[in-house]
């Protein structure tokens, strides 16, 4: 549960961009425009984008004390 208690650092526009990229990756995969290992890596990235958007925290931002969240 520690991940869920992390300080949120993803703003609205950041979330929308992450979700849009995840949707584009999914469309490319399901229309078979991408395949193989490359597709699996991108699908994993899409999953991470959806998960971090849902939680509102990007662990990669934490070491740099970076945030796109509106104050």
Secondary structure, 3 states (H helix, E strand, C coil): CCHHHCCCCCCHHHHHHHHHHHHHHHHHHHCCCCCHHHHHHHHHHHHHHHHHHHHCCCHHHHCCCCCCCCC
